[in-house]
């Protein structure tokens, strides 16, 4: 049974967010202490979530409002 990650259920285990992994200079692979070279989207049984390595998604741009939008 997998442990619950931080406070979000939607964060899936990935080597890019693991405590044991480090992104390679080209960001194409992860250099893992436990398993060696891995893909950033893969994971293993040694996965330990590191919240400082997670890159949050950008917020969508807010559309500009006109004065017509606020009229009744």
N, CA, C and O of each residue as an XYZ file, in Angstrom:
288
protein
N       0.845     -1.176      0.000
C       0.000      0.000      0.000
C       0.890      1.239      0.000
O       1.814      1.347      0.807
N       0.611      2.167     -0.902
C       1.429      3.364     -1.011
C       1.045      4.379      0.047
O      -0.121      4.495      0.423
N       2.029      5.104      0.516
C       1.770      6.159      1.493
C       1.117      7.336      0.799
O       1.331      7.564     -0.392
N       0.324      8.079      1.541
C      -0.324      9.262      1.000
C       0.727     10.352      0.821
O       1.503     10.625      1.736
N       0.754     10.972     -0.351
C       1.728     11.994     -0.662
C       1.308     13.342     -0.104
O       0.215     13.823     -0.404
N       2.132     13.936      0.674
C       1.986     15.278      1.254
C       0.542     15.600      1.568
O       0.025     15.093      2.564
N      -0.137     16.409      0.781
C      -1.545     16.692      1.045
C      -2.383     16.625     -0.221
O      -3.534     17.062     -0.220
N      -1.832     16.091     -1.295
C      -2.539     16.008     -2.564
C      -2.608     14.558     -3.022
O      -1.600     13.852     -3.024
N      -3.789     14.121     -3.405
C      -3.952     12.785     -3.959
C      -3.597     12.754     -5.435
O      -3.271     11.694     -5.969
N      -3.655     13.901     -6.105
C      -3.442     13.940     -7.541
C      -1.971     13.946     -7.945
O      -1.683     13.886     -9.141
N      -1.039     14.014     -7.017
C       0.384     13.958     -7.330
C       0.774     12.490     -7.447
O       0.738     11.747     -6.466
N       1.148     12.082     -8.657
C       1.528     10.690     -8.860
C       3.022     10.519     -8.589
O       3.796     11.451     -8.807
N       3.439      9.343     -8.116
C       4.863      9.108     -7.870
C       5.658      9.193     -9.171
O       5.305      8.550    -10.159
N       6.716      9.974     -9.171
C       7.583     10.112    -10.339
C       9.003     10.349     -9.854
O       9.223     10.997     -8.831
N       9.951      9.824    -10.590
C      11.357      9.967    -10.201
C      11.808     11.429    -10.179
O      12.757     11.769     -9.472
N      11.144     12.288    -10.938
C      11.505     13.704    -10.962
C      11.226     14.372     -9.614
O      11.839     15.394     -9.305
N      10.312     13.820     -8.800
C       9.945     14.385     -7.497
C      10.470     13.553     -6.337
O      10.043     13.748     -5.199
N      11.381     12.636     -6.601
C      11.869     11.719     -5.571
C      13.067     12.298     -4.825
O      13.861     13.049     -5.392
N      13.183     11.949     -3.579
C      14.288     12.386     -2.743
C      15.621     11.804     -3.225
O      16.657     12.458     -3.106
N      15.603     10.591     -3.763
C      16.828      9.894     -4.167
C      17.293     10.261     -5.570
O      18.409      9.908     -5.953
N      16.464     10.964     -6.349
C      16.800     11.265     -7.736
C      17.261     12.692     -7.942
O      16.942     13.594     -7.166
N      18.028     12.872     -9.021
C      18.496     14.205     -9.411
C      18.372     14.301    -10.922
O      18.843     13.417    -11.638
N      17.740     15.368    -11.422
C      17.567     15.535    -12.857
C      18.911     15.713    -13.542
O      19.796     16.394    -13.025
N      19.058     15.099    -14.703
C      20.277     15.250    -15.489
C      20.286     16.644    -16.120
O      19.242     17.295    -16.157
N      21.427     17.120    -16.614
C      21.489     18.469    -17.183
C      20.508     18.720    -18.325
O      20.053     19.852    -18.491
N      20.169     17.709    -19.113
C      19.234     17.900    -20.219
C      17.785     17.698    -19.829
O      16.905     17.844    -20.678
N      17.502     17.368    -18.578
C      16.162     17.078    -18.066
C      15.485     15.925    -18.802
O      14.258     15.824    -18.791
N      16.266     15.055    -19.439
C      15.728     13.910    -20.157
C      15.701     12.658    -19.296
O      14.969     11.716    -19.598
N      16.493     12.636    -18.224
C      16.547     11.462    -17.350
C      16.842     11.902    -15.923
O      17.220     13.046    -15.668
N      16.658     10.957    -14.996
C      16.901     11.200    -13.582
C      18.018     10.267    -13.138
O      17.998      9.074    -13.438
N      18.982     10.812    -12.427
C      20.073     10.008    -11.890
C      19.701      9.614    -10.468
O      19.702     10.444     -9.559
N      19.381      8.329    -10.287
C      18.878      7.828     -9.015
C      19.991      7.123     -8.244
O      20.775      6.371     -8.824
N      20.057      7.366     -6.947
C      21.046      6.717     -6.093
C      20.752      5.228     -5.974
O      21.674      4.414     -5.914
N      19.473      4.867     -5.941
C      19.055      3.480     -5.706
C      19.015      2.638     -6.974
O      19.441      1.483     -6.956
N      18.508      3.199     -8.083
C      18.246      2.405     -9.291
C      19.101      2.775    -10.496
O      19.100      2.030    -11.476
N      19.819      3.873    -10.474
C      20.621      4.277    -11.625
C      19.882      5.307    -12.472
O      19.197      6.181    -11.940
N      20.022      5.202    -13.780
C      19.395      6.159    -14.691
C      17.950      5.735    -14.928
O      17.679      4.594    -15.300
N      17.016      6.678    -14.705
C      15.578      6.407    -14.832
C      14.933      7.528    -15.650
O      15.503      8.607    -15.810
N      13.739      7.248    -16.158
C      12.947      8.291    -16.813
C      12.301      9.175    -15.751
O      12.001      8.691    -14.659
N      12.079     10.455    -16.039
C      11.464     11.344    -15.044
C      10.049     10.934    -14.645
O       9.616     11.254    -13.538
N       9.317     10.236    -15.512
C       7.942      9.848    -15.212
C       7.837      8.483    -14.547
O       6.757      8.109    -14.091
N       8.924      7.736    -14.482
C       8.875      6.405    -13.871
C       9.005      6.500    -12.353
O       9.331      7.558    -11.815
N       8.748      5.386    -11.668
C       8.903      5.337    -10.214
C       9.245      3.912     -9.801
O       9.112      2.978    -10.592
N       9.684      3.752     -8.560
C      10.048      2.428     -8.055
C       9.586      2.296     -6.603
O       8.938      3.196     -6.068
N       9.916      1.192     -5.982
C       9.502      0.943     -4.593
C      10.247      1.823     -3.591
O       9.791      1.977     -2.458
N      11.359      2.390     -3.973
C      12.168      3.235     -3.086
C      11.741      4.703     -3.126
O      12.425      5.557     -2.562
N      10.623      5.007     -3.782
C      10.168      6.383     -3.953
C       9.874      7.042     -2.612
O       9.142      6.501     -1.784
N      10.467      8.237     -2.409
C      10.204      9.089     -1.246
C       9.934     10.489     -1.790
O      10.793     11.089     -2.436
N       8.744     10.998     -1.526
C       8.330     12.286     -2.082
C       9.111     13.432     -1.463
O       9.243     13.519     -0.242
N       9.632     14.316     -2.318
C      10.325     15.528     -1.889
C       9.541     16.728     -2.424
O       9.618     17.012     -3.620
N       8.791     17.441     -1.581
C       7.939     18.534     -2.071
C       8.719     19.698     -2.679
O       8.143     20.485     -3.430
N       9.999     19.829     -2.379
C      10.778     20.932     -2.933
C      11.168     20.696     -4.392
O      11.545     21.643     -5.083
N      11.088     19.469     -4.870
C      11.443     19.165     -6.255
C      10.255     19.254     -7.206
O      10.440     19.240     -8.423
N       9.051     19.344     -6.676
C       7.874     19.390     -7.532
C       7.742     20.753     -8.182
O       7.915     21.782     -7.530
N       7.433     20.754     -9.478
C       7.200     21.996    -10.200
C       5.702     22.186    -10.355
O       5.062     21.405    -11.059
N       5.118     23.204     -9.716
C       3.664     23.399     -9.815
C       3.251     23.822    -11.223
O       4.021     24.445    -11.954
N       2.023     23.470    -11.581
C       1.492     23.859    -12.880
C       1.183     25.345    -12.871
O       0.827     25.915    -11.839
N       1.323     25.962    -14.032
C       1.005     27.381    -14.149
C      -0.506     27.579    -14.109
O      -1.272     26.744    -14.590
N      -0.913     28.699    -13.528
C      -2.328     29.035    -13.493
C      -2.770     29.510    -14.871
O      -1.985     30.137    -15.583
N      -4.002     29.225    -15.260
C      -4.476     29.704    -16.558
C      -4.597     31.228    -16.551
O      -4.845     31.838    -15.512
N      -4.420     31.826    -17.720
C      -4.527     33.277    -17.833
C      -5.979     33.695    -17.667
O      -6.885     33.036    -18.177
N      -6.194     34.787    -16.955
C      -7.536     35.312    -16.717
C      -7.937     36.167    -17.915
O      -7.199     37.070    -18.309
N      -9.104     35.886    -18.497
C      -9.524     36.704    -19.634
C      -9.868     38.129    -19.190
O     -10.346     38.343    -18.075
N      -9.622     39.084    -20.065
C      -9.922     40.480    -19.749
C     -11.418     40.713    -19.854
O     -12.071     40.221    -20.775
N     -11.954     41.462    -18.912
C     -13.387     41.745    -18.861
C     -13.677     43.115    -19.459
O     -12.885     44.050    -19.341
N     -14.820     43.203    -20.093
C     -15.300     44.482    -20.615
C     -16.382     45.014    -19.688
O     -16.865     44.297    -18.812
N     -16.756     46.259    -19.881
C     -17.833     46.837    -19.069
C     -19.173     46.166    -19.390
O     -20.078     46.170    -18.555
N     -19.307     45.594    -20.584
C     -20.547     44.918    -20.966
C     -20.775     43.655    -20.121
O     -21.918     43.237    -19.931
N     -19.736     43.073    -19.634
C     -19.841     41.868    -18.811
C     -20.489     42.153    -17.468
O     -21.046     41.248    -16.847
N     -20.424     43.408    -17.008
C     -20.941     43.752    -15.682
C     -22.301     44.445    -15.733
O     -22.818     44.860    -14.696
N     -22.880     44.574    -16.910
C     -24.188     45.224    -17.037
C     -25.291     44.221    -16.793
O     -25.151     43.035    -17.090
N     -26.392     44.713    -16.248
C     -27.561     43.848    -16.022
C     -28.528     43.923    -17.142
O     -29.564     43.258    -17.109
